[in-house]
Amino acid sequence: MLHNHEEILRKVRHDLPTDELLFDLSDLFKIFGDTTRLKILFALFESEMCVCAIAELLGMTQSAISHQLKVLKDANLVGNRREGKTIFYFLADDHVRAIVAQGFEHLIEKEHDDRIGVIEQ
């Protein structure tokens, strides 16, 4: 029996994002692939912070933190404001929190499901 996939293919082709948007999305997700950047984002969930505070929190140099903050800022994931000579960093918007939270919830859910599976066996 032959399947006619024309209608579904037409719909999917119509709704599929452009390659450019998919490349940009891929690049965005690559930024989340670094544990230092994730630690910085989690820290900024709690409060805006300056580079020296983040460096102290993570036990890293200020230059290493500044480098990661530049990557996050270039991707519009964090913003900053100046107060005198100090620059404070913060999450750019609620989307950043939602992206990280969704990923984290996915991991926690899988871990929970795996534990339940072991208990039920």
N, C-alpha and C positions, 0 to 999 in steps of 0.2 A: 504494500500500500504506500502510495506517495503522499507526502505531506506538503501542503501549500503554505509556505511561510511568507509569502509576499506581503500580506497585510501587516504582520508583526514586524517584518524587516523595514517596511516603509515607516511605520510608527517609530521604531527605535532609531532609524537613521535621522528622522526628523528631530527627535528629542536629544540625540547624542550631542554633547558639547563639542565645540571646535577643538582641533588639535592644540591650538595656542592656549585655550583655556585649560585643557587637560595637562599640558606641560607646566603651566603656572601652578595648577593644583598639586602636581607631583613635586614641584620645587617647594611649595609650602609644606607639604608633609615631610620632606627631607629635613626641614628645619627642626621638626619635632623629633627627629631621629638622634638627637644628641642629649645625653643625660644632664650635662651642665646647663644647657638651655632650658630643659624641663625643670630643673631645680630652681633656676632663676624665675621662671614663670610661676611655679608653685609659691615661691617666696613673695612674689608680687601679688599673688591672690590675697595675701594677708594685709599688705600695706605697701604704699609706695616707698621706695628705698633709694639711697644713693649708692654709688659704686663701692665705696669703702665699706658700707654696711653689708652689702651682698658678698663682697670678698671675704669679710670676716666670718659671715654665716657659713659660707661654703669652704672656708679654709684655702682660698686661692688668692692669687695676686690680683691687684686692681687692673693690671693691663690685660690679664686673661679674661676677667669679667667684662671689661670695656669692649674687648673684641667680640664676645658673645652678645653683648647688648647691641652692638652695631648691627650684627646679623639680624637680631630680633627687630630692631628699629627699621632696618631696610625692608623687612618683610611686613611692616605695619602691624607687628604683634605687640610692641610696646611703644609708649610715648614718653616724653620727658618734659620737665619744666625746670626752669632755673630759679633758684632762690639765692641771691648773692653770687658767690663763687661755686655753690654746690648745685649739682644737677640731680634731680630726683626722677626716678623711672617708675612707670606704672603700666598696667595692662592697657592696651590701646582701646579695647571695647569688650563688651560682654561675649562677643563671638569667640575670643581667645579662651576665655574661661570655659565656654561651652564645648569647644573642640577638645581641650585637655580633659575636661570632666567626662565627656562621652567616652573617650578612649580609656580612661581610668575605670569608669563604671563597667565597660566591656570586659576589662581584665578581671575585676572583682567578681563579676557575674560568672565568668568562666571558672574562676577558682572556686567559687561557691558551688557551682554545678558539679565540678570535679569531686569536691569533698562529699557532696550528697550522693554521687554515684558510688563512691567507695563505701559509704555507710550502708547504702541499700544492698550492696553485693553480699 
